[in-house]
Amino acid sequence: MSFSSSSQLHVHISAQDRPGILAETLAFIVKTGWNVVDIKQFVFNGLLNLSILLDGCDDKHILPLREALSDYAEKMDFNATIYPWETATRPDAPYAHRSVVSLLCDSIPSSGFLEITQIFAELDINILRIEQLDSGDVHALEFIIGTREAHSSEEVLNALVKFKEKYGVDIAVQEETYFRRNKRLIVLDADMTFLQCEVIDELGKLAGVGEKMEGITRQAMNGEIDFKSALLQRVKLLKGLPVESLHQLSNSLPLTPGAETLVNILKHLGYKIALVSGGFQYFIDKICDNYGLDYGFANQLKIENGQVSGELEGQIIDAEAKENTLVSLAKKEGFSLRQVVAVGDGANDIKMLARAGLGIAFNAKPIVQRQALASINQSNLKLILYFLGINGADLQELDEVVRGGKVQSWPTK
């Protein structure tokens, strides 16, 4: 192996981990006159991997360092390697375009790991780092990947569609930038996202038109019919429903599992939290009051003589209104759209998800999942936190910190 005076040196140590290995290695480096440029170290299952980048000396200082480290490595039973490191030919230098692929699942077999790595290799995608965020009830993994040429998140996600379906994995693809871990605003749909029901369908049952209501809702959420016209059609079916029925229903709405934890942790982390719903303001106001949410937007039912009139008042919250509300909230709070998370399940959420830095299709209709860059198909909103780069240990600590906060308990199905 040849060295040149223009080379930096890469010192790599692998050993059974114990206190003092880095200090002992640095003692030899300092004694032989080298300067430390960079250090990377991690421990995996008790095995230390330590890399130190050096420069500042000429060829005559290489042999003393090599001999000192080799003798010490043999004595202490670990491996030490020194080799030249040209800045222009570093293995990761060509892979300047980087993304993070996050996976959530119960488990991934070895064949699954083989398949995803083969997909990356076929696309000339280099895996720069793999992080396991959690391995408890949920396996959460991050692949930090790089490519020579610019790539889109859509291209990466499209390549993983069959893998996702075969192994039942939830996936998010995001650019590896400062904004990925610096989200500040989350905008959630209410019905079938924050709540485990469609409120308008529940009102339909109380009005005696439940089956007809559910059919229209299903078509609207699947994008088969226009949301606005479907909403007006369904509101007409509620004509004559007593206001007392709204109050009755508001006290029994089932919250999606993990919603309370998600809200408490994000509030603790300084997030602004908004509900933007194609449902009704009466229920959104109550949820926001109970949970201390920052914003709530929905449709306003017109009430006459203590009954639902069958009409709406004011602006209709459809797909365009949801998108515009998200953009307006980000502007009001002074956040980049790349700092916004949007979560929804229906066709009327697609535009909102597309505008956010991270748009998550949550137990969503197929038309939504096909267009979102992130999806979760498990009934637990807490899982969103993994897509924000928070690991299991941090989640446990955050949960312990916020637990016991004064938050109303809501029933879950």
N, C-alpha and C positions, 0 to 999 in steps of 0.2 A: 504494500500500500504506500503510495507516494504522497508526500506532503509538500506544500509550497508555502513560501512566506506570506502569500496573500490569503491563505486558508484560515478560516476559523476552525476551531476544534470542537467536536461533539464528544462529550464524555457520557457514556451510558452505564448505569449501575443497575443490576437486578440482584435482589437478595431477599431473604426472609426479613420482614420488617422488624426493626427495633429502634429505640431512641438512639440518636447520635451518629447515624450513618452519614447524613448530609454534612454534619459538622466535621467529621473525620475526613471526608472527601475534600471539603473546602480547605482544610488545613494543608493538604498536599498541593492544592492549586495555588494557594497564597504563597507557600514556601518556594514554589518553582516560578513565581512571578507572573502568572496568568491573570487576566481580567475576566470576571464573570459578566457575560452579556445577557444571558437568559437562563432561567431555571424552570423546569417542569417536573412535577412529582405527583404520583398517585399510588395508592395502595389498593390492590384487588385481592381479596381472600388471603390477606396476610403477606402477599408478595409485593415488595417495593419495586417500582420502576422509576428511576431517577435519570433525568437528562439535563446536562449542563452545557451551555454553549460558551466557548471561551475565545478570546483573541488578545492581541496586545504583545505577543512575543514572536521571536523568530524561530527558525528550525532548531537551533541548539537547545531550546528549552523544552522541546517535545520529548526527547528521550528521557530526561530526568523525571518528568511527570509520568510517562508510561511505565517506567521501571518502578517508581514508588507505588503507583496504584496497583500494578500487577502483583508486586510482592505482598501488599496489604490485602488484596482480594484473595490471594491464595491462603494467607494466614487466617482470614476471617470467613473463608468459605462463601464468597459471593463472586459474581461475574462483573468484570469491568472491561469496557471496550472504548478505545479512542480511535476516531477516524476523522478525516478532513471534511469540512462542511462549507462548500461554496455557496454564498448567498444566492447567486443566480440560478443554482440548480437544486434548491431545496425541493423536496417532493411535493410540498403543499403550495409552492409558489404559483403554478399554473392554474390552481383551482380558486380563483378569486371570487367567483359567483357562488354564494353560499345560501343554503336553505336549511330549515329544521323540519324533519319529518317526525311527528309525534304519533305514537301508537298506544292505544288503550285496549286491553283484552283480559280475559281470564287467564290465559296462558298461550304461549306460542311454542309449538313443537320445533324440534331441530330442523325438520323439513321446511317449516315456515321461515326460519332464519336463512336457510339455504336459498329459498325462493326469492326473498326480498333482496338478498345480496346479489343474486344472479341478475335480477331486474336492473339494479343499479349498475352493475358491470356492463350489461348490454347497452346501456345508455351513456357509457363513459362517465358515469358519476362516481366520484371518489368519496368513500366514507372517511371523514376526517376524525370523527369521534362518536362514540356511543355512550349514552348516559342512561342508567336505570334510575328512574325517579321513584319508583315504588315496586314492591314485589309481594305485597300482602294480598288482600282480597282482589285488588286490581293490579295487573302488571302494566306499568307505564314506562315507556322507553322513548328516548330521543335519539334520532340519527342526525348528526350534523354532517351535511353532505356538501360537496363542492364540484363545480364543473368548469371546464376551460372557457366555454362560450356561455353567454348569458342564456338563462333558461327561465321559464315562467313556472309559477307554482302549479298552474293548470296542467302543464306538460308532465310534471312529476306525478301529480295526483292521478291523471289519466292512465299513466303506466302502472299504477298500483290498484286499479279498480278490481281486476280479477283476484288479486291477492287479498284485497279487503273482503270480498264476498266469500272467498274460499275459507278463510280462517276466522271470519266474524270479528274483524278488527276495526276499531274506530280510528280514524286517521285525520290529522291536521297537517297541512303543509304551509309553512310561513317563511318569509325571508329572514335570514339570520342578521338582524340589525338591532340597534339600540332600542327601537320601538317595540320589539317583540316582548321584552321583559319590562316595558314601561307603559303598559296600558293604564288608562286613568278613568275611562267611562265605559260602563256596560249598559246596553239597551236591550231589554228582554221583551219578547211577546208575553202575553199573559195566558190565554187559553191554550191548554195542552203543552205549555212550556213552563211558566211559573206555576200554573195551576194544572191539576190532573183532570181537567174536564173542559168542555166547551160550555161556557156560562149560558149562552143563548139557547143551547139545546136543553139545559136544565130548566130554563125559564119556559121553554116550549112544553116540557112535561107538566109543569105547574099549570100551564094554560090549556092543557089537553090536546096539544098538537105536536107531541114529542117526535113521533115517527116521521112526519112530514118535515119537521124542522131539521132533524138529523140528516135527512136525505139531501136537503139543499146545502147544509153546512159541508157535508162530505164532498159534494161537487165543487163548491167554492174553494175549499182548502186544497183540493187536488188540481186546481187551475182549470177545471172543465167549464166553468161558467164565470162570468165577470163578478168580482167580489162586491163591488158597489151595488149592483142591481140585486145580487143575492142577499145582501144585508137589508136593503129596503124591503125586499119581499118577506124576509123573515120577521122584521120588526112589525110589519102589518099583521102577522099572525099573533102577535102579543097584545093586540088591541083589547082593552077591557081588563087586563091583568091587574089586580090590586097592588098598590105600592107595598103593602105588607108582605107580599110574596117576595119582593126584592130583598127586604130586610131578612126574611126567613132564610132565603138562599145564601145571603152573604155570611151568615153565621155557620155555614156548613160546607163551604167550598174546600175541597181537598187540595192541599199544597203538594207540589211535587217533592219527593224525597230529595234531601240535599239543598233545597232552596234556602232554608233558614241558615244553614252553615255557610253557604255561598255568600249570602247577604252580610252576615256578621263578619266574616273574614275580609271581604272586600271593603266594607265600611272601615274596619280596623286598618286596612292598608291605604285608606284615603281615596278610594274610588268614589265617583259619582254614579248613582244607580237610578235607572229610569225604566218604567214600564210603558211601552207604547203598544196599545191594544186596539184591535178591530172590534172589541167588545164594548162595554159600557162604563162610563165614568163613575157611576155610583159605586161599583165594585172596586174599580181601580183606586179611587180615593180611600176606601176603607183599607185596602191592602197597604197603600203607601203610609197611611197613618199608623197602622199596626207595626210596620217594620221600619219606619223612619226612612223610607226611600225618598230620594231627592226630587224626582219628577214622576208624574203619571199623566198619560194622555190617552183618551178613548172617546167613543161616541156618546153624545148626550141624548138620553131618552126624553121625549116630551111627555110630561105628566099633566093630565087634566082631570080635575075633580077626584083626585086620589087614585087615578087609574092610568095605566100606560095608554097613550093615545094612538099608538100604531105608527108614530112618526118620530123623526129625529130632529134635533135642533143643532144649528151650527155646522162646522166643518165635519165631513165624513172622513174617518181615519181609514184610508185604503192603502194600497201598496205605495203610491206616490207620497202620501202624507206621512207614512212611517219613515220613508227615506229622507224626506225633507226635515222631519223632526230630529232625526239622528244628526244630520248635518248642522242644523241650527243649534242643537245642544252642544256639539263639539265646539262650534264657533263661540257660543256664549261663555263656555268654560275655558276657552283658550287652549284647547287640545287639537293636535293634528288628528285627522281621520285615521291615521295609522295607530293612534293610541286608543281607538274605540273597539270594543267587542260588541257584536250583535248576536242575538240568539233567538231562533224562531223555528216554527215547524211547518207553516203553511205557505201556499203560493203567494199570499200577500206579504210575505216576509222576504221574498227573494231579493228585491231591490235594496232593502235595508241591509241584508247580509253582504251584498256585493260592495256597498260603499264603506263598510267597516274595515279596519285593519285586520280583524279576525272575525269572520262571519261563520257561525256554528249552526248547522242544521241539527236540531235536537229532536230525536225520535220523529223525524220529519217525513213528509210525503215524498215519494220517489222523485217528483219534479223538482223538489227543493234540494234533495241530496245530490242530484246530478249536477247542480250548479254551484254548490257551496264548496269551499276549500277545506272545510272541517266538518266533521259530523260525529255525533254521539248517539248511539242506538241503545242506550241503557237509561233506565229511569232514575237518574241521580244527577242533579245539577252540580253537585260538588265536584264531579269529574272535570268540569270546565277548568278548574284550578290547575290541573296538570298541563293543559294546553297553554297556560300562562307561564309554564316553566317552573312551577312550585313543586318541590319533591315531597315524598310521603312524610319524612321526618319534620319538615317545616310545616306541613299541613297539620300534623298532630300537635305541634307546639302552638300554632295559631289557634287551633280549635280549643286547646286548653285555656289560652289567654282570653278568648271571647266567650267561652262557655259560661253560662250563668247570667248573661246579659238580659236585660228586661225586654224580652220579646215574646209576644203571644204565641202559644202553641196552636197550630192548625192541624186538623185531622188529615190523615193520608189514607189512601185506599190500600 
